[in-house]
Amino acid sequence: MGWVGGLVNAVCLVPELVSVYNDRQTDQLRYGWLLSYAVGLMSSLVYFILIGVAPAYVTGFVELVNVLLLLGMKFWFERRTDAEDPLLGAAKRADAADAPRNTRRGRLPGF
């Protein structure tokens, strides 16, 4: 049962990773949330490793990697210019053209 719950938690961020990678948009992610989530996962991992709960620390490590990937993409995509990444420029132009109908803001990640 621990493996199933851990795997579900570990893959919950995959849709957000794919969305951020495809859209090159990280406005919905906040550094504070990403950093506090990563610190919480690291603290839990240390505890789970010390008490030897393999389902918790293996799946927690996968979840931590996903959070760190999101953090890295946020940092990377916010600093790239339109000239460096043509997809980013296209996404910004499409977002600006679609602004009145844009429902991306206010959505929960992954929904």
N, CA, C and O of each residue as an XYZ file, in Angstrom:
444
protein
N       0.816     -1.192      0.000
C       0.000      0.000      0.000
C       0.869      1.270      0.000
O       0.522      2.271     -0.627
N       1.988      1.211      0.704
C       2.899      2.358      0.758
C       3.482      2.688     -0.602
O       3.647      3.859     -0.944
N       3.797      1.651     -1.387
C       4.346      1.873     -2.723
C       3.325      2.546     -3.620
O       3.673      3.449     -4.381
N       2.067      2.121     -3.545
C       1.021      2.692     -4.408
C       0.818      4.170     -4.082
O       0.805      5.011     -4.980
N       0.661      4.479     -2.815
C       0.479      5.871     -2.415
C       1.676      6.731     -2.756
O       1.526      7.865     -3.211
N       2.858      6.196     -2.537
C       4.068      6.936     -2.857
C       4.223      7.186     -4.345
O       4.621      8.274     -4.760
N       3.906      6.174     -5.155
C       4.004      6.353     -6.608
C       2.992      7.366     -7.124
O       3.299      8.158     -8.015
N       1.793      7.342     -6.567
C       0.785      8.333     -6.981
C       1.284      9.736     -6.664
O       1.191     10.633     -7.501
N       1.814      9.929     -5.454
C       2.358     11.243     -5.088
C       3.541     11.621     -5.963
O       3.693     12.782     -6.344
N       4.375     10.646     -6.280
C       5.577     10.928     -7.059
C       5.260     11.370     -8.481
O       5.977     12.199     -9.043
N       4.205     10.834     -9.067
C       3.891     11.179    -10.461
C       2.878     12.315    -10.579
O       2.534     12.713    -11.692
N       2.403     12.836     -9.474
C       1.416     13.928     -9.535
C       1.973     15.183    -10.201
O       1.207     15.954    -10.779
N       3.264     15.405    -10.138
C       3.850     16.607    -10.725
C       4.210     16.441    -12.198
O       4.579     17.416    -12.852
N       4.110     15.232    -12.730
C       4.485     14.997    -14.125
C       3.637     15.823    -15.098
O       4.206     16.404    -16.022
N       2.307     15.911    -14.945
C       1.544     16.764    -15.876
C       1.986     18.225    -15.844
O       1.995     18.897    -16.875
N       2.349     18.709    -14.671
C       2.827     20.094    -14.562
C       4.183     20.248    -15.237
O       4.440     21.257    -15.894
N       5.048     19.259    -15.080
C       6.353     19.291    -15.750
C       6.182     19.353    -17.263
O       6.847     20.140    -17.937
N       5.302     18.533    -17.786
C       5.063     18.501    -19.233
C       4.476     19.827    -19.698
O       4.890     20.366    -20.725
N       3.522     20.347    -18.955
C       2.891     21.616    -19.317
C       3.902     22.762    -19.315
O       3.932     23.563    -20.249
N       4.717     22.843    -18.285
C       5.718     23.912    -18.204
C       6.723     23.768    -19.336
O       7.108     24.765    -19.948
N       7.151     22.555    -19.623
C       8.123     22.341    -20.690
C       7.542     22.723    -22.051
O       8.208     23.379    -22.851
N       6.309     22.315    -22.311
C       5.688     22.600    -23.610
C       5.349     24.081    -23.789
O       5.575     24.643    -24.860
N       4.812     24.709    -22.754
C       4.358     26.095    -22.855
C       5.460     27.111    -22.569
O       5.353     28.273    -22.960
N       6.512     26.674    -21.889
C       7.586     27.572    -21.469
C       7.036     28.708    -20.575
O       7.587     29.808    -20.543
N       5.967     28.421    -19.871
C       5.322     29.396    -18.990
C       5.420     28.912    -17.552
O       5.005     27.795    -17.243
N       5.957     29.733    -16.682
C       6.086     29.356    -15.273
C       5.452     30.385    -14.348
O       5.765     30.434    -13.158
N       4.564     31.203    -14.890
C       3.933     32.244    -14.071
C       3.143     31.665    -12.903
O       3.043     32.292    -11.849
N       2.585     30.476    -13.083
C       1.733     29.895    -12.049
C       2.543     29.275    -10.909
O       1.977     28.923     -9.874
N       3.843     29.138    -11.084
C       4.695     28.557    -10.052
C       5.377     29.662     -9.257
O       5.808     30.667     -9.823
N       5.471     29.477     -7.970
C       6.115     30.461     -7.104
C       7.372     29.853     -6.502
O       7.370     28.696     -6.084
N       8.452     30.639     -6.459
C       9.703     30.156     -5.880
C       9.512     29.724     -4.422
O      10.062     28.706     -4.002
N       8.750     30.480     -3.664
C       8.528     30.145     -2.254
C       7.904     28.777     -2.083
O       8.323     28.001     -1.223
N       6.905     28.476     -2.898
C       6.250     27.169     -2.819
C       7.218     26.068     -3.233
O       7.318     25.046     -2.554
N       7.926     26.265     -4.332
C       8.850     25.245     -4.812
C       9.961     24.972     -3.798
O      10.300     23.819     -3.532
N      10.518     26.033     -3.239
C      11.611     25.863     -2.273
C      11.131     25.224     -0.974
O      11.798     24.337     -0.440
N       9.990     25.659     -0.461
C       9.491     25.064      0.777
C       9.086     23.605      0.563
O       9.282     22.775      1.450
N       8.530     23.289     -0.592
C       8.184     21.920     -0.934
C       9.452     21.060     -0.984
O       9.470     19.954     -0.444
N      10.507     21.560     -1.629
C      11.762     20.822     -1.734
C      12.396     20.610     -0.354
O      12.883     19.517     -0.064
N      12.396     21.628      0.486
C      12.967     21.494      1.834
C      12.167     20.473      2.643
O      12.750     19.657      3.358
N      10.853     20.513      2.537
C      10.021     19.537      3.240
C      10.280     18.114      2.765
O      10.348     17.184      3.569
N      10.424     17.950      1.451
C      10.713     16.619      0.924
C      12.091     16.125      1.369
O      12.249     14.957      1.724
N      13.086     17.015      1.351
C      14.425     16.616      1.792
C      14.425     16.212      3.263
O      15.071     15.234      3.640
N      13.712     16.955      4.084
C      13.621     16.615      5.511
C      12.951     15.259      5.701
O      13.405     14.443      6.503
N      11.886     15.028      4.971
C      11.195     13.741      5.057
C      12.086     12.610      4.573
O      12.096     11.527      5.159
N      12.843     12.859      3.493
C      13.722     11.829      2.964
C      14.770     11.404      3.989
O      15.031     10.212      4.154
N      15.363     12.367      4.670
C      16.366     12.046      5.690
C      15.732     11.156      6.761
O      16.316     10.148      7.157
N      14.560     11.520      7.219
C      13.876     10.743      8.248
C      13.547      9.338      7.742
O      13.795      8.355      8.440
N      12.994      9.238      6.541
C      12.600      7.932      6.003
C      13.817      7.035      5.767
O      13.737      5.821      5.952
N      14.930      7.620      5.363
C      16.151      6.829      5.182
C      16.652      6.320      6.532
O      17.064      5.166      6.648
N      16.617      7.179      7.552
C      17.088      6.785      8.880
C      16.257      5.661      9.495
O      16.793      4.793     10.183
N      14.947      5.678      9.247
C      14.116      4.612      9.823
C      13.939      3.447      8.850
O      13.348      2.428      9.209
N      14.445      3.585      7.625
C      14.467      2.478      6.681
C      13.146      2.147      6.012
O      12.841      0.974      5.798
N      12.364      3.151      5.680
C      11.084      2.931      5.014
C      11.279      3.130      3.510
O      11.135      4.236      2.990
N      11.608      2.043      2.834
C      11.943      2.118      1.401
C      10.829      2.710      0.535
O      11.125      3.555     -0.310
N       9.563      2.310      0.700
C       8.534      2.901     -0.166
C       8.458      4.424     -0.036
O       8.167      5.119     -1.010
N       8.716      4.932      1.147
C       8.626      6.375      1.368
C       9.837      7.109      0.792
O       9.678      8.144      0.146
N      11.036      6.590      1.017
C      12.190      7.358      0.541
C      12.462      7.184     -0.943
O      13.004      8.095     -1.568
N      12.111      6.063     -1.524
C      12.313      5.899     -2.970
C      11.363      6.802     -3.740
O      11.778      7.528     -4.644
N      10.092      6.753     -3.379
C       9.113      7.585     -4.088
C       9.275      9.060     -3.723
O       9.012      9.936     -4.547
N       9.704      9.334     -2.497
C       9.975     10.718     -2.106
C      11.125     11.318     -2.904
O      11.110     12.505     -3.231
N      12.118     10.494     -3.213
C      13.230     10.960     -4.031
C      12.751     11.320     -5.438
O      13.182     12.327     -6.000
N      11.864     10.502     -6.008
C      11.307     10.800     -7.338
C      10.530     12.110     -7.294
O      10.637     12.932     -8.203
N       9.754     12.299     -6.242
C       8.991     13.537     -6.098
C       9.928     14.736     -5.946
O       9.665     15.799     -6.508
N      11.006     14.577     -5.200
C      11.977     15.655     -5.037
C      12.627     16.005     -6.372
O      12.829     17.183     -6.668
N      12.952     15.014     -7.170
C      13.533     15.270     -8.489
C      12.544     16.072     -9.341
O      12.943     17.002    -10.042
N      11.260     15.715     -9.283
C      10.246     16.456    -10.047
C      10.169     17.912     -9.599
O      10.079     18.811    -10.436
N      10.203     18.155     -8.302
C      10.143     19.530     -7.789
C      11.387     20.305     -8.212
O      11.292     21.470     -8.599
N      12.548     19.666     -8.139
C      13.780     20.345     -8.544
C      13.791     20.621    -10.045
O      14.328     21.641    -10.478
N      13.211     19.739    -10.838
C      13.082     20.000    -12.272
C      12.182     21.207    -12.530
O      12.498     22.055    -13.364
N      11.059     21.282    -11.809
C      10.179     22.448    -11.942
C      10.912     23.728    -11.541
O      10.798     24.750    -12.218
N      11.652     23.672    -10.460
C      12.406     24.834    -10.001
C      13.445     25.249    -11.040
O      13.604     26.437    -11.319
N      14.144     24.287    -11.606
C      15.128     24.584    -12.639
C      14.498     25.168    -13.889
O      15.035     26.109    -14.473
N      13.349     24.613    -14.310
C      12.681     25.149    -15.501
C      12.167     26.556    -15.249
O      12.218     27.405    -16.140
N      11.671     26.812    -14.040
C      11.203     28.169    -13.734
C      12.365     29.149    -13.844
O      12.242     30.197    -14.476
N      13.479     28.809    -13.234
C      14.659     29.669    -13.283
C      15.122     29.866    -14.727
O      15.414     30.991    -15.132
N      15.192     28.798    -15.497
C      15.693     28.837    -16.873
C      14.762     29.619    -17.800
O      15.215     30.500    -18.532
N      13.486     29.309    -17.773
C      12.555     29.934    -18.709
C      12.312     31.403    -18.392
O      12.030     32.182    -19.303
N      12.411     31.801    -17.139
C      12.221     33.210    -16.800
C      13.393     34.067    -17.256
O      13.247     35.281    -17.399
N      14.531     33.472    -17.481
C      15.709     34.226    -17.856
C      16.030     34.175    -19.338
O      16.918     34.892    -19.799
N      15.341     33.361    -20.075
C      15.588     33.260    -21.517
C      14.830     34.355    -22.251
O      13.743     34.764    -21.842
N      15.418     34.816    -23.330
C      14.772     35.840    -24.142
C      14.099     35.203    -25.343
O      14.322     34.030    -25.642
N      13.277     35.978    -26.028
C      12.593     35.482    -27.220
C      13.584     35.058    -28.297
O      13.334     34.094    -29.021
N      14.702     35.761    -28.413
C      15.697     35.428    -29.433
C      16.385     34.099    -29.125
O      16.749     33.363    -30.042
N      16.565     33.792    -27.840
C      17.211     32.545    -27.454
C      16.297     31.340    -27.610
O      16.768     30.224    -27.834
N      15.011     31.557    -27.495
C      14.060     30.451    -27.542
C      12.848     30.859    -28.369
O      11.956     31.528    -27.848
N      12.790     30.479    -29.636
C      11.671     30.873    -30.488
C      10.320     30.393    -29.962
O       9.309     31.068    -30.156
N      10.290     29.235    -29.298
C       9.031     28.745    -28.744
C       8.519     29.651    -27.639
O       7.313     29.854    -27.500
N       9.436     30.192    -26.855
C       9.052     31.106    -25.789
C       8.416     32.365    -26.358
O       7.393     32.827    -25.852
N       9.015     32.926    -27.411
C       8.449     34.111    -28.054
C       7.080     33.826    -28.644
O       6.171     34.648    -28.529
N       6.924     32.675    -29.272
C       5.631     32.291    -29.847
C       4.593     32.113    -28.746
O       3.438     32.506    -28.912
N       4.994     31.529    -27.633
C       4.060     31.337    -26.520
C       3.619     32.672    -25.947
O       2.446     32.844    -25.615
N       4.547     33.627    -25.825
C       4.190     34.950    -25.310
C       3.240     35.674    -26.269
O       2.279     36.310    -25.836
N       3.513     35.573    -27.566
C       2.637     36.227    -28.543
C       1.249     35.597    -28.541
O       0.246     36.306    -28.609
N       1.188     34.297    -28.464
C      -0.110     33.614    -28.427
C      -0.854     33.958    -27.148
O      -2.073     34.130    -27.160
N      -0.127     34.058    -26.050
C      -0.740     34.403    -24.776
C      -1.292     35.825    -24.816
O      -2.377     36.082    -24.293
N      -0.563     36.739    -25.425
C      -1.011     38.124    -25.521
C      -2.237     38.233    -26.429
O      -3.167     38.983    -26.131
N      -2.241     37.490    -27.529
C      -3.366     37.529    -28.455
C      -4.605     36.893    -27.845
O      -5.731     37.248    -28.195
N      -4.394     35.960    -26.939
C      -5.495     35.199    -26.352
C      -5.818     35.676    -24.939
O      -6.531     34.988    -24.210
N      -5.313     36.829    -24.542
C      -5.418     37.299    -23.166
C      -6.834     37.306    -22.603
O      -7.021     36.847    -21.476
N      -7.854     37.804    -23.328
C      -9.179     37.815    -22.717
C      -9.724     36.411    -22.443
O     -10.524     36.226    -21.526
N      -9.303     35.437    -23.220
C      -9.818     34.087    -23.042
C      -8.847     33.192    -22.276
O      -9.128     32.012    -22.069
N      -7.726     33.732    -21.860
C      -6.721     32.920    -21.185
C      -7.227     32.500    -19.812
O      -7.451     33.346    -18.945
N      -7.407     31.204    -19.610
C      -7.880     30.698    -18.325
C      -6.776     30.000    -17.563
O      -7.038     29.352    -16.550
N      -5.556     30.119    -18.029
C      -4.432     29.445    -17.367
C      -4.219     29.984    -15.951
O      -3.970     29.215    -15.023
N      -4.315     31.281    -15.791
C      -4.130     31.854    -14.470
C      -5.296     31.449    -13.569
O      -6.444     31.375    -14.008
N      -4.985     31.196    -12.341
C      -6.017     30.856    -11.377
C      -6.323     29.370    -11.327
O      -7.069     28.920    -10.458
N      -5.754     28.601    -12.254
C      -5.993     27.163    -12.207
C      -5.014     26.528    -11.248
O      -3.903     27.023    -11.052
N      -5.426     25.450    -10.663
C      -4.518     24.693     -9.832
C      -3.560     23.926    -10.733
O      -3.968     23.465    -11.799
N      -2.296     23.774    -10.336
C      -1.341     23.031    -11.169
C      -1.844     21.614    -11.413
O      -2.248     20.911    -10.487
N      -1.810     21.218    -12.662
C      -2.208     19.869    -13.034
C      -3.688     19.684    -13.288
O      -4.121     18.581    -13.623
N      -4.482     20.743    -13.137
C      -5.934     20.605    -13.367
C      -6.353     21.404    -14.563
O      -7.532     21.415    -14.915
